[in-house]
Amino acid sequence: MSHSSDRHTHDLERQLAEAKATIDALLSGEIDAVVDSESKTPVMLADAQHALRESEERYRRIVETADEGIAIVDAAGTVSFANRRLAELFGYRIAEIVGAPLLKFVPAGGEAIAARRLARSHEGISEEEEVVYRRRDGSELRTLLRTSPIRDADGQFVGTLGMLTDRTSYRVAEEALRKSEAQYRQIVEATSDGIVQLDDGHLVVFVNGRLAEMLGYDAGEMIGRDFLGFVSPAAQTTFMSALASRKRGGREPVETIYRHRDGTDVSVSVAGAAIFDGEGRFAGTLGLVRDVTERNKLQAQLMVSDRMASIGTLAAGVAHEINNPLAAVIANLDFIIESLSGIVHGTTASPAPARPASWLCGEIRGPIDDAREAARRMRFIVRDLKVFSHAPSDDVRAPVDVRALMDSSLRMAENEIRHRAHVVKQYGPVPPVDANEARIGQVFLNLLVNAAQALPAGHAERNRIIVRIRLAGDQVVIEVSDTGPGIPPEVVGRIFDAFFTTKPVGVGTGLGLAISHRIVTDMGGALTVESTVGKGTTFRVSLPVTPAAVVEAARPEEEATVEKVHGRILLVDDEPMLLRVLERVLALDHDVVSVGSASEAQSLLARGDTFDLILCDLMMPNMTGMELHAELSRTAPEQASRMIFLSGGAFTAAAQEFLADPSRERIEKPFDMLNLRATIQRHLQARA
Amino acid sequence: MRLRLYIAGNAPNSLHAIANLRAICETHFPASHELEIVDLLAHPQRGLVDGIIVTPTLLKVHPLPVQRMVGSLGDTKQVLLTLAGT
């Protein structure tokens, strides 16, 4: 028995050792499957463990990477789990949170509320509300808390799951957004530009205060209305085509006219862009509107000051131009006077008293002709000057012969050009252009002076200024080219900008080209530039040809007078020198009465004296020729109709208006005697 | 020497046990062993005879006495001692 007992013991020991080894293997995870004691089939161990592990891992990752703070509070109110985010939010380490009572993180006074919340969870209530916690540093942590009760397999309440979203950073972001919006709103409202947003059907979505003010409305009144209603009827076509261009992505500014509530026009410059929605569909337009009424006024003023500057620049040149012929006139007249007194007093040695008549013809005729030629040159210079000195309000457009005008401009700029270049003129036959002579003259002058200033002084033989005039379709093209250093490409684009200048301070105003550009554009023409560095620059003006109907037949300068008509002429001028010479010349053919003022003429005529012609100065002190005309029109209309006005330049608006009447005859000063006689003859014959 | 290894399909410990056992046999008993591998998932009733309760389990069927060992058989020294019957 002892043997069997030994064997039994040995068996038990072996089985125990095997069981122990099996448990060890189980614990060290070396077992795959266990044979179920009832079903006698293997149950995979690893599968279950692995799946559990994976599932746990998945949840752990979610919990650890969650943007929410996650905690579990047990039934006793102790935190039994906290994720990393929660620790971050609370400002503690996880180990410091887990095991601590929840109340540790509740700010003073909030304990009762927290306890009631846990109690509701115990009752099975899930909820969501804003809750404030206290961080380790004592600061407030605003959260959005969601709670849900946790129950075990038997349905027993074991704790509460809490998920916290940080509202502090939410609020900061909200606040930042609100601030940034407020900032934009401030900018939008404070800007001096009008801002408008239109939808895809040009209804107003938004206007800022400035635009509403520009148009005389409250912003609220404009919203929802068709913007076309705020556009001047004359500009609505422009508005629609600008809108169509925006839709295609166009951003170029448009000059247009809006309509103020009171019906007046508001000149504006609008920069705009299309708005596209998230899917790239056209959703409307945004416009930045600038009131340019003031700018336009300013520009007009600048144009005048530029003209004054041009004249100032040229004054020295003009003085020089006049001085030469003037010196010739004085010297020749002095010579003639000396010679004549020599004849009379016999003080000169050479001319014998025996031959005065032939000597006069032979010797004095030369100096007299020279003096007259010199005077004639001065007349041209003065006429050129008059072209440039028209009143700034003079917007009258008339057929202009650009070739004659260019010649005038060349003479004016002669002093600037002479030392720097020789001028090559290439004029083709061109019809007149429809323009304002004074302003186009200003442009020509500007281009010529610019061309000259592009060239170094002192090498006139090497450099050229080429002036070409030709016809291209219905445009007359005027080109002014120089052989200067050219304009770098980076500068060419800005050359027509106001105040842009490459000249040293004091030499140029930086306005010349900007204003020239404006003048030419205003007249329906174009001013462009082409430049090659090292070769030179060409400015090109194109101006529309005058429509054929408007071209007046040029009046013949002189008429062949077959038969001289004798007349009775009244001369009225406040300049005694002019009065004397006119009397001297006209007395040869006519009966002449001369007076030095309009009032004298008036009293003469009031006494019933009548004349075939009245030559009257336009501008006189006390009473002007215009006033005399008005007076006569009332008292002696027949005599009023016989007035011819002598004008040295219509410098006032009233004078311009007066002479614009085609029934008013005028003779421009200075005049030559041949023309004066012809004009008088023409009038006398017409009235005979 | 006749050996019988009970496994459970492709479970990791079973695969380890097969690999470990083959390596030991080829190293120490290259010409004198006979190895039978029994997949309990495919033949659950086969384990009843030998009283198998977990896999992997190695049985030395011959020569007697029968010896058994559980686990992935990673400890070569322990496997050799078991097979030697000590």
Contacts between the chains, C-beta under 8 A, distances in Angstrom:
chain1	res1	chain2	res2	distance
A	18	B	68	6.2
A	18	B	70	7.6
A	21	B	69	7.0
A	21	B	70	5.7
A	21	B	71	7.5
A	22	B	53	7.1
A	22	B	54	5.7
A	22	B	70	5.0
A	24	B	71	7.9
A	25	B	54	7.1
A	25	B	70	4.5
A	25	B	71	3.9
A	26	B	54	7.1
A	28	B	71	7.4
A	29	B	13	7.7
A	30	B	13	5.1
A	30	B	16	8.0
A	30	B	56	7.8
A	30	B	70	7.3
A	30	B	71	3.8
A	30	B	72	4.5
A	30	B	74	7.7
A	31	B	13	6.3
A	31	B	54	4.8
A	31	B	55	7.0
A	31	B	56	7.8
A	31	B	70	6.8
A	31	B	71	7.2
A	32	B	7	7.2
A	32	B	8	4.3
A	32	B	9	8.0
A	32	B	11	3.5
A	32	B	12	7.1
A	32	B	13	4.6
A	32	B	14	5.1
A	32	B	54	7.9
A	32	B	55	5.0
A	32	B	56	6.5
A	33	B	8	3.7
A	33	B	11	6.6
A	33	B	40	6.6
A	33	B	41	7.5
A	33	B	54	6.7
A	33	B	55	4.6
A	34	B	53	6.6
A	34	B	54	5.3
A	35	B	40	7.2
A	35	B	44	7.6
A	35	B	47	6.0
A	35	B	52	6.2
A	35	B	53	5.0
A	35	B	54	7.0
A	40	B	44	6.6
A	40	B	45	7.7
A	40	B	48	6.4
A	41	B	44	4.7
A	42	B	8	5.4
A	42	B	40	4.6
A	42	B	41	6.1
A	42	B	44	6.1
A	42	B	47	7.5
A	42	B	55	6.4
A	44	B	8	6.3
A	44	B	9	7.9
A	44	B	11	6.6
A	45	B	54	8.0
A	46	B	11	5.3
A	46	B	12	6.3
A	46	B	13	7.0
A	47	B	11	8.0
